[in-house]
Amino acid sequence: MAEKIVVTALVNRDCFTVWQLYNQPEHIIHWNFARDDWCCPRAENDLRVGGRLLARMQVKDGSFGFDFEATYDEVIAGSFIAYTLGDGRQVQTTFQDAGSATRVSTSFDAEAANSAEVQRAGWQAILDNFKRYAESAET
């Protein structure tokens, strides 16, 4: 059984807005990368059970990249999504109302190629990038 890793951010926006910014492809492309030298030039999101999430993640100079792909297992609008990655690992994200803010927490199965700490740092960096984007985005 794979180790579960959890990353969390408190986003200073209401839950409805956070949900929209997290899930709409036109917003995903602005935050779905861990470092400033990376980008997400394309995203598709069919947010329903059986639907597919696809986000192209690559170095800005195009020298390396990959497609992040998943299939949704559960969607509770405004509060919860669960999906399975192409390699079978499970991911769950919750959106919890925290007054004038929203707590976003993602739990995912670790993979074997990288240490848990490297994976945690990478996923946390992406979530922190989302927080920065969400708190500054016009809606």
N, CA and C of each residue as an Amber inpcrd file, in Angstrom:
protein
   417
   0.8440000  -1.1770000   0.0000000   0.0000000   0.0000000   0.0000000
   0.8960000   1.2500000   0.0000000   0.6080000   2.1890000  -0.8820000
   1.4130000   3.3960000  -1.0330000   1.2260000   4.3310000   0.1540000
   2.3070000   5.0340000   0.4740000   2.2570000   6.0550000   1.5140000
   1.3600000   7.1970000   1.0400000   0.5300000   7.7340000   1.9350000
  -0.2970000   8.8970000   1.6280000   0.4660000  10.1550000   2.0110000
   0.4800000  11.1140000   1.1290000   1.1100000  12.4060000   1.3740000
   0.0100000  13.4540000   1.3100000   0.0510000  14.4290000   2.2300000
  -0.9700000  15.4660000   2.2910000  -0.3040000  16.8380000   2.1920000
  -0.8780000  17.6880000   1.3530000  -0.4620000  19.0870000   1.2660000
  -1.7090000  19.9550000   1.4750000  -1.5090000  21.1300000   2.0710000
  -2.6440000  21.9880000   2.4360000  -2.2780000  23.4540000   2.2420000
  -3.2810000  24.2460000   1.8920000  -3.1170000  25.7050000   1.8270000
  -4.4100000  26.3640000   2.2630000  -4.2900000  27.4670000   2.9610000
  -5.4430000  28.2850000   3.3290000  -5.4800000  29.4460000   2.3440000
  -6.4990000  29.4480000   1.4950000  -6.6210000  30.4400000   0.4280000
  -7.6150000  31.5150000   0.8680000  -7.1960000  32.7420000   0.8200000
  -8.0340000  33.8570000   1.2810000  -9.0270000  34.2880000   0.2080000
  -9.9180000  33.3720000  -0.1210000 -11.0360000  33.5930000  -1.0380000
 -12.1650000  32.6780000  -0.5930000 -13.3800000  32.9950000  -0.9790000
 -14.5260000  32.1540000  -0.6340000 -14.4550000  30.8210000  -1.3760000
 -15.1260000  29.8390000  -0.8460000 -15.0500000  28.4720000  -1.3630000
 -15.5330000  28.3640000  -2.8130000 -16.6060000  29.0500000  -3.1660000
 -17.1240000  28.9960000  -4.5310000 -16.0650000  29.4740000  -5.5200000
 -15.4400000  30.6020000  -5.2200000 -14.4220000  31.1650000  -6.1040000
 -13.2120000  30.2550000  -6.1930000 -12.7700000  29.7230000  -5.0590000
 -11.6200000  28.8180000  -5.0470000 -11.9050000  27.5900000  -5.9110000
 -13.0890000  27.0230000  -5.7740000 -13.4790000  25.8530000  -6.5820000
 -13.3670000  26.1730000  -8.0770000 -13.8910000  27.3210000  -8.4700000
 -13.8610000  27.7150000  -9.8810000 -12.4260000  27.8970000 -10.3820000
 -11.6120000  28.6090000  -9.6100000 -10.2350000  28.8800000 -10.0170000
  -9.3910000  27.6160000 -10.0620000  -9.7030000  26.6590000  -9.2200000
  -8.9580000  25.3990000  -9.1610000  -9.3110000  24.4730000 -10.3250000
 -10.5490000  24.5300000 -10.7850000 -11.0380000  23.5320000 -11.7350000
 -11.2570000  23.9920000 -13.1630000 -11.3140000  25.2600000 -13.4220000
 -11.5640000  25.7260000 -14.7850000 -10.2550000  25.8170000 -15.5700000
 -10.2100000  25.1800000 -16.7480000  -8.9690000  25.1430000 -17.5340000
  -8.3490000  26.5160000 -17.7940000  -9.1770000  27.5290000 -18.0000000
  -8.6300000  28.8620000 -18.2690000  -7.8910000  29.4440000 -17.0680000
  -8.1100000  28.8700000 -15.8970000  -7.3620000  29.2710000 -14.7060000
  -6.2280000  28.2900000 -14.4030000  -6.4550000  27.0090000 -14.6270000
  -5.4350000  25.9850000 -14.3420000  -4.1070000  26.3280000 -15.0120000
  -4.1610000  26.8360000 -16.2320000  -2.9300000  27.1440000 -16.9680000
  -2.0860000  28.2280000 -16.2950000  -2.6710000  28.9840000 -15.3870000
  -1.9470000  30.0710000 -14.7180000  -1.2610000  29.6550000 -13.4210000
  -1.5910000  28.4860000 -12.8870000  -1.0310000  28.1190000 -11.5800000
  -0.4780000  26.7000000 -11.4870000  -0.7410000  25.8410000 -12.4400000
  -0.4250000  24.4120000 -12.2990000   1.0220000  24.0700000 -12.6600000
   1.9510000  24.5890000 -11.8690000   3.3720000  24.2740000 -12.0020000
   4.0530000  24.6660000 -10.6910000   5.1740000  23.9960000 -10.4140000
   5.8240000  24.1600000  -9.1080000   6.8890000  25.2520000  -9.0920000
   7.4610000  25.5490000 -10.2550000   8.5630000  26.5080000 -10.3000000
   8.3120000  27.5380000 -11.3880000   8.9430000  28.7010000 -11.2340000
   8.7510000  29.7920000 -12.1880000   9.3020000  29.5010000 -13.5760000
  10.2200000  28.5200000 -13.7000000  10.7560000  28.1960000 -15.0210000
   9.9120000  27.1380000 -15.7330000   8.7900000  26.7390000 -15.1170000
   7.8330000  25.8070000 -15.7110000   6.5540000  26.5490000 -16.0620000
   5.7140000  25.9040000 -16.8670000   4.4230000  26.4710000 -17.2270000
   3.4290000  25.3410000 -17.4830000   2.1860000  25.7200000 -17.6480000
   1.1180000  24.7780000 -17.9900000   0.3970000  25.3680000 -19.2050000
   0.9180000  25.1000000 -20.4070000   0.3740000  25.7570000 -21.5910000
  -1.0090000  25.2780000 -22.0220000  -1.4380000  24.1020000 -21.5050000
  -2.7270000  23.5630000 -21.9490000  -3.3630000  22.7810000 -20.8050000
  -4.6730000  22.9320000 -20.6730000  -5.4060000  22.1490000 -19.6770000
  -6.8040000  21.8510000 -20.2090000  -7.2710000  20.6490000 -19.8980000
  -8.6470000  20.2330000 -20.2000000  -9.1900000  19.6220000 -18.9170000
 -10.4500000  19.8920000 -18.6130000 -11.0110000  19.3370000 -17.3890000
 -12.4950000  19.0320000 -17.5840000 -12.8010000  17.7560000 -17.6740000
 -14.1750000  17.2640000 -17.7740000 -14.5670000  16.8150000 -16.3620000
 -15.0080000  17.7650000 -15.5520000 -15.2070000  17.5850000 -14.1110000
 -16.5070000  16.8450000 -13.8080000 -16.4500000  15.5170000 -13.9940000
 -17.5770000  14.6350000 -13.6870000 -17.0120000  13.2350000 -13.4970000
 -17.7510000  12.3820000 -12.7990000 -17.3070000  11.0090000 -12.6110000
 -17.0870000  10.3760000 -13.9820000 -15.9170000   9.7970000 -14.1760000
 -15.5430000   9.2250000 -15.4640000 -14.9000000  10.2210000 -16.4050000
 -14.9660000  11.5170000 -16.0600000 -14.3530000  12.5590000 -16.8770000
 -12.8450000  12.5720000 -16.7020000 -12.1790000  13.2860000 -17.5930000
 -10.7250000  13.2970000 -17.6340000 -10.1620000  14.6780000 -17.3260000
  -9.0780000  14.6760000 -16.5620000  -8.2790000  15.8770000 -16.3260000
  -6.9790000  15.7010000 -17.0910000  -6.6010000  16.6990000 -17.8520000
  -5.3380000  16.6920000 -18.5810000  -4.7080000  18.0640000 -18.4380000
  -3.4650000  18.0890000 -17.9790000  -2.7260000  19.3470000 -17.8780000
  -1.3100000  19.1060000 -18.3920000  -0.9080000  19.8580000 -19.3780000
   0.4530000  19.7770000 -19.9130000   1.3480000  20.6090000 -19.0090000
   2.3770000  19.9920000 -18.4660000   3.3260000  20.6870000 -17.6000000
   4.6900000  20.5760000 -18.2620000   5.3620000  21.7350000 -18.4280000
   6.6450000  21.6930000 -19.1170000   7.5270000  22.8650000 -18.7160000
   8.8270000  22.6710000 -18.9560000   9.7790000  23.7520000 -18.7780000
   9.4470000  24.8170000 -19.8250000   9.5460000  26.0780000 -19.4580000
   9.1700000  27.1540000 -20.3810000   9.9200000  27.1110000 -21.7050000
  11.1790000  26.6320000 -21.6860000  11.9410000  26.5720000 -22.9400000
  11.5780000  25.3510000 -23.7910000  10.6470000  24.5120000 -23.3060000
  10.1800000  23.3650000 -24.0620000  11.1030000  22.1620000 -24.0450000
  12.1820000  22.2100000 -23.2700000  13.1580000  21.1210000 -23.2810000
  12.6860000  19.8540000 -22.5730000  11.6890000  19.9590000 -21.7190000
  11.1600000  18.7890000 -21.0180000   9.7320000  19.0910000 -20.5960000
   8.8990000  18.0700000 -20.6050000   7.5290000  18.2460000 -20.1520000
   6.8120000  16.9150000 -20.0840000   5.6200000  16.9440000 -19.5450000
   4.8080000  15.7290000 -19.4550000   3.3410000  16.1240000 -19.3460000
   2.4860000  15.1620000 -19.6620000   1.0490000  15.3560000 -19.5080000
   0.6100000  14.7320000 -18.1860000   0.0030000  15.5380000 -17.3400000
  -0.5810000  15.0630000 -16.0910000  -2.0070000  14.6620000 -16.4350000
  -2.3040000  13.3650000 -16.3220000  -3.6110000  12.8500000 -16.7250000
  -4.2560000  12.0610000 -15.6000000  -5.5660000  12.2170000 -15.4770000
  -6.3080000  11.5030000 -14.4400000  -7.7570000  11.3220000 -14.8850000
  -8.4310000  10.3730000 -14.2370000  -9.8500000  10.1260000 -14.4630000
 -10.5800000  10.3090000 -13.1380000 -11.6530000  11.0710000 -13.1640000
 -12.4000000  11.3710000 -11.9300000 -13.1910000  10.1640000 -11.4440000
 -13.0640000   9.8990000 -10.1430000 -13.7960000   8.8300000  -9.4680000
 -14.9930000   9.3690000  -8.6920000 -14.8490000  10.5980000  -8.1730000
 -15.9280000  11.2120000  -7.3860000 -15.8040000  12.7230000  -7.4950000
 -16.9360000  13.3840000  -7.6360000 -16.9790000  14.8420000  -7.6750000
 -18.1790000  15.2860000  -6.8520000 -17.9230000  16.0750000  -5.8320000
 -18.9840000  16.7130000  -5.0620000 -18.7740000  18.2070000  -5.2670000
 -19.6140000  18.8050000  -6.0990000 -19.4280000  20.1910000  -6.5210000
 -19.1930000  21.1170000  -5.3320000 -18.1200000  21.8720000  -5.4240000
 -17.7930000  22.8570000  -4.4140000 -17.0170000  22.3480000  -3.2230000
 -16.8790000  21.0230000  -3.0860000 -16.2300000  20.5520000  -1.8610000
 -15.2400000  19.3920000  -1.9950000 -15.3450000  18.5390000  -3.0250000
 -14.4870000  17.3540000  -3.0480000 -14.3220000  16.8190000  -4.4560000
 -13.0800000  16.4230000  -4.7690000 -12.8080000  15.6930000  -5.9990000
 -11.8420000  14.5490000  -5.6750000 -12.0420000  13.4370000  -6.3550000
 -11.1380000  12.2940000  -6.2370000 -10.8880000  11.7800000  -7.6440000
  -9.6300000  11.4680000  -7.9340000  -9.3100000  10.9280000  -9.2410000
  -8.1960000   9.9110000  -9.1400000  -8.0670000   9.1440000 -10.2180000
  -7.0230000   8.1430000 -10.3400000  -6.0750000   8.5670000 -11.4470000
  -4.7890000   8.5860000 -11.1250000  -3.7700000   8.9170000 -12.1110000
  -3.5520000   7.7380000 -13.0580000  -2.8830000   7.9840000 -14.1530000
  -2.6340000   6.9480000 -15.1380000  -1.8940000   5.7310000 -14.5980000
  -1.0870000   5.9320000 -13.5550000  -0.3410000   4.8110000 -12.9690000
  -1.1030000   4.1250000 -11.8350000  -2.3700000   4.5180000 -11.6300000
  -3.2110000   3.8740000 -10.6320000  -3.2140000   4.5330000  -9.2660000
  -2.3780000   5.5320000  -9.0590000  -2.3630000   6.2130000  -7.7550000
  -3.6250000   7.0540000  -7.5750000  -4.0530000   7.1840000  -6.3270000
  -5.2720000   7.9060000  -5.9830000  -4.9490000   9.2950000  -5.4360000
  -5.8070000  10.2640000  -5.7720000  -5.6640000  11.6370000  -5.2950000
  -7.0430000  12.1180000  -4.8510000  -7.0960000  12.7840000  -3.7020000
  -8.3410000  13.3880000  -3.2150000  -8.0510000  14.8290000  -2.8010000
  -8.9160000  15.7410000  -3.2060000  -8.7770000  17.1410000  -2.8140000
 -10.0830000  17.6160000  -2.2020000  -9.9690000  18.2620000  -1.0390000
 -11.1370000  18.8260000  -0.3580000 -11.0270000  20.3380000  -0.3430000
 -12.1820000  20.9650000  -0.3940000 -12.3160000  22.4210000  -0.3320000
 -13.2280000  22.6940000   0.8550000 -12.6610000  23.2490000   1.9230000
 -13.3980000  23.4030000   3.1670000 -13.5380000  24.8830000   3.5080000
 -14.7750000  25.3210000   3.6750000 -15.0670000  26.7020000   4.0510000
 -14.4190000  27.0060000   5.3980000 -13.6500000  28.0850000   5.4470000
 -12.9860000  28.5170000   6.6770000 -13.2830000  29.9890000   6.9040000
 -14.5760000  30.3380000   6.9250000 -14.9740000  31.7360000   7.0820000
 -14.7740000  32.4900000   5.7910000 -13.8920000  33.4850000   5.7970000
 -13.6280000  34.2570000   4.5790000 -12.5180000  33.6230000   3.7420000
 -12.0870000  32.4260000   4.1210000 -11.0380000  31.7100000   3.4020000
 -11.5020000  30.2840000   3.1060000 -10.6920000  29.5620000   2.3690000
 -10.9800000  28.1670000   2.0250000  -9.7200000  27.3390000   2.2630000
  -9.8770000  26.2480000   2.9920000  -8.7630000  25.3210000   3.2000000
  -8.8160000  24.2780000   2.0810000  -7.7530000  24.2210000   1.2940000
  -7.6250000  23.2470000   0.2210000  -6.5990000  22.2090000   0.6740000
  -7.0120000  20.9480000   0.7040000  -6.1250000  19.8640000   1.1230000
  -6.1380000  18.7630000   0.0710000  -4.9540000  18.3420000  -0.3180000
  -4.8140000  17.2550000  -1.2790000  -4.0390000  16.1190000  -0.6370000
  -4.5990000  14.9250000  -0.7420000  -3.9660000  13.6990000  -0.2750000
  -3.7030000  12.8430000  -1.5000000  -2.4800000  12.3320000  -1.6160000
  -2.1620000  11.5120000  -2.7880000  -1.2450000  10.3610000  -2.4090000
  -1.3410000   9.3040000  -3.1980000  -0.4650000   8.1540000  -3.0290000
   0.9200000   8.5000000  -3.5500000   1.9280000   8.2020000  -2.7340000
   3.3050000   8.4330000  -3.1540000   3.6660000   7.4630000  -4.2810000
   4.5940000   7.8780000  -5.1290000   5.1270000   6.9870000  -6.1510000
   6.5160000   6.5440000  -5.7200000   7.0540000   5.5390000  -6.3650000
   8.2990000   4.9220000  -5.9180000   9.5670000   5.6230000  -6.4110000
   9.4940000   6.4070000  -7.4690000  10.6960000   6.9590000  -8.0910000
  11.3530000   8.0860000  -7.2900000  10.5730000   8.8300000  -6.5030000
  11.0970000   9.9620000  -5.7480000  10.7430000   9.8130000  -4.2720000
  11.5490000  10.4160000  -3.4180000  11.2820000  10.3400000  -1.9820000
   9.9690000  11.0410000  -1.6560000   9.3740000  10.6460000  -0.5550000
   8.1260000  11.2800000  -0.1140000   8.3280000  12.7720000   0.0790000
   9.4840000  13.1770000   0.6030000   9.7260000  14.5990000   0.8430000
   9.8100000  15.3900000  -0.4570000  10.4460000  14.8140000  -1.4760000
  10.5210000  15.4870000  -2.7830000   9.1150000  15.6330000  -3.3680000
   8.3180000  14.5830000  -3.2700000   6.9510000  14.6410000  -3.7870000
   6.1140000  15.6610000  -3.0150000   6.2190000  15.6350000  -1.6940000
   5.4680000  16.5910000  -0.8640000   5.8510000  18.0270000  -1.2400000
   7.1470000  18.2710000  -1.3790000   7.6160000  19.6160000  -1.7160000
   7.0840000  20.0660000  -3.0770000   7.0870000  19.1690000  -4.0560000
   6.6010000  19.5250000  -5.3870000   5.1120000  19.8250000  -5.4100000
   4.3190000  18.9420000  -4.7870000   2.8700000  19.1590000  -4.7580000
   2.5170000  20.3820000  -3.9100000   3.2680000  20.6110000  -2.8230000
   3.0120000  21.7960000  -2.0010000   3.3370000  23.0610000  -2.7780000
   4.4160000  23.0420000  -3.5480000   4.7830000  24.2070000  -4.3530000
   3.6880000  24.5400000  -5.3690000   3.0990000  23.5270000  -5.9790000
   2.0000000  23.7600000  -6.9210000   0.7980000  24.3460000  -6.1830000
   0.4730000  23.7990000  -5.0250000  -0.6640000  24.3180000  -4.2490000
  -0.3860000  25.7470000  -3.7690000   0.8400000  26.0380000  -3.3810000
   1.2020000  27.4050000  -2.9860000   1.0850000  28.3530000  -4.1770000
   1.4410000  27.8710000  -5.3600000   1.2910000  28.6790000  -6.5690000
  -0.1930000  28.9460000  -6.8340000  -1.0280000  27.9100000  -6.6200000
  -2.4730000  28.1130000  -6.7500000  -2.9580000  29.1790000  -5.7760000
  -2.5380000  29.1070000  -4.5300000  -2.9430000  30.0890000  -3.5080000
  -2.6010000  31.5070000  -3.9730000  -1.3480000  31.7120000  -4.4490000
  -0.9500000  33.0350000  -4.9160000  -1.8350000  33.5030000  -6.0730000
  -2.0790000  32.5920000  -7.0170000  -2.9120000  32.9490000  -8.1630000
  -4.3380000  33.2720000  -7.7150000  -4.9170000  32.4060000  -6.9010000
  -6.3110000  32.5740000  -6.4760000  -6.5230000  33.8620000  -5.6930000
  -5.5570000  34.2240000  -4.8900000  -5.7080000  35.4400000  -4.0640000
  -5.5390000  36.7110000  -4.8600000  -4.9740000  36.6160000  -6.0660000
  -4.7790000  37.8100000  -6.8880000  -5.6550000  37.8410000  -8.1400000
  -6.3160000  36.7330000  -8.4440000  -7.0900000  36.6260000  -9.6980000
  -8.3440000  37.4850000  -9.6620000  -8.6440000  38.0670000 -10.7830000
  -9.9070000  38.7910000 -10.9710000 -10.9870000  37.7690000 -11.3010000
 -12.1290000  37.8900000 -10.6650000 -13.2290000  36.9650000 -10.9830000
 -14.5070000  37.7150000 -11.2600000
